[in-house]
């Protein structure tokens, strides 16, 4: 099972990709375009050109996960727009907000949980 935790490293690809591309093609994009190792355990998040679907690619040590979310109506409202970098790191809370078609850039999150010191 794919788990997204506070320790998960998550990278958003800025440019859209062709969703006809499968796991091998997206892995090649990670290596060549993003200069990242797709087998590192990082969650790579991509969107299609129409902004109606996102895909998450992740390697769990045994194989790849390729998860897709397609909106039943509308388009994803938020996506980073950086000309200087092909990727944008986000945290787990921002990914959950994005999955539910929110705006992670303007969402207000509580502080991370920390154990009490006695």
URHULIN-V90306 format. One record per pair of residues at least 12 apart in sequence whose ideal C-beta (glycine too) atoms are under 10 Angstrom apart, sorted by the first residue. I is the first residue (numbers start at 1). J is the second residue. Records with the same first field share a line. If there is no record, write none. Layout:
BEGIN
I->J ; J
END
This chain:
BEGIN
1->60 ; 65
2->43 ; 56 ; 58 ; 60 ; 65 ; 67
3->58 ; 60 ; 92
4->43 ; 56 ; 58 ; 91 ; 92 ; 93 ; 95 ; 96 ; 99
5->92
6->91 ; 92 ; 93 ; 112 ; 113
7->91 ; 92
8->41 ; 42 ; 43 ; 58 ; 90 ; 91 ; 92 ; 95
9->36 ; 40 ; 41 ; 42 ; 43 ; 44 ; 89 ; 90 ; 91 ; 92
10->42 ; 43 ; 44 ; 45 ; 56 ; 58 ; 87 ; 88 ; 89 ; 90 ; 91 ; 92 ; 94 ; 95 ; 98
11->30 ; 34 ; 36 ; 40 ; 42 ; 43 ; 44 ; 45 ; 46 ; 57 ; 86 ; 87 ; 88 ; 89 ; 90
12->43 ; 44 ; 45 ; 46 ; 47 ; 54 ; 79 ; 80 ; 82 ; 86 ; 87 ; 88 ; 89 ; 90 ; 94 ; 95 ; 98 ; 104
13->26 ; 29 ; 30 ; 33 ; 34 ; 36 ; 44 ; 45 ; 46 ; 47 ; 55 ; 57 ; 79 ; 80 ; 86 ; 87 ; 88
14->34 ; 46 ; 47 ; 79 ; 80 ; 81 ; 82 ; 83 ; 84 ; 85 ; 86 ; 87 ; 88
15->29 ; 33 ; 34 ; 46 ; 47 ; 49 ; 79 ; 86 ; 87
16->46 ; 47 ; 48 ; 49 ; 50 ; 51 ; 53 ; 79
17->29 ; 33 ; 46 ; 47 ; 48 ; 49 ; 55
18->46 ; 48 ; 49
19->46 ; 47 ; 48 ; 49 ; 50 ; 52 ; 53 ; 54 ; 55 ; 68 ; 70
20->48
21->46 ; 55 ; 66
22->64 ; 66
23->38 ; 55 ; 57 ; 59 ; 63 ; 64 ; 65 ; 66
24->38 ; 64
26->38 ; 44 ; 46 ; 55 ; 57 ; 64 ; 66
27->39 ; 44 ; 57 ; 59 ; 64 ; 66
29->44 ; 46 ; 57 ; 86
30->42 ; 44 ; 46 ; 57 ; 59 ; 87
33->86 ; 87
34->46 ; 85 ; 86 ; 87
35->86 ; 87
36->86 ; 87
37->59
38->57 ; 58 ; 59 ; 64
39->58 ; 59 ; 60 ; 61 ; 63 ; 64
40->58 ; 59
41->58 ; 59 ; 60 ; 61
42->57 ; 58 ; 59 ; 87 ; 89
43->56 ; 57 ; 58 ; 59 ; 65 ; 67 ; 90 ; 92 ; 95
44->56 ; 57 ; 58 ; 59 ; 66 ; 87
45->57 ; 58 ; 67 ; 79 ; 87 ; 88 ; 90 ; 94 ; 95 ; 98 ; 99
46->66 ; 68
47->69 ; 75 ; 76 ; 79 ; 98
48->68 ; 70 ; 75 ; 76
50->71 ; 75 ; 76
51->71 ; 74 ; 75 ; 76 ; 77 ; 78 ; 79
52->69 ; 70 ; 71 ; 72 ; 73 ; 74 ; 75 ; 76
53->68 ; 69 ; 70 ; 71 ; 75 ; 76
54->67 ; 68 ; 69 ; 70 ; 71 ; 76 ; 79 ; 95 ; 98 ; 99 ; 101
55->67 ; 68 ; 69 ; 70
56->68 ; 69 ; 95 ; 99
67->99
69->98 ; 99 ; 100 ; 101
71->101
74->101
75->101
76->98 ; 99 ; 101 ; 102 ; 103
77->98 ; 101 ; 102 ; 103
78->94 ; 97 ; 98 ; 101 ; 102 ; 103 ; 104 ; 105 ; 106 ; 107
79->98 ; 103 ; 104 ; 105
80->104 ; 105
90->104 ; 105
91->104 ; 109 ; 112
93->107 ; 109 ; 110 ; 112
94->107 ; 109
96->109
97->109
END
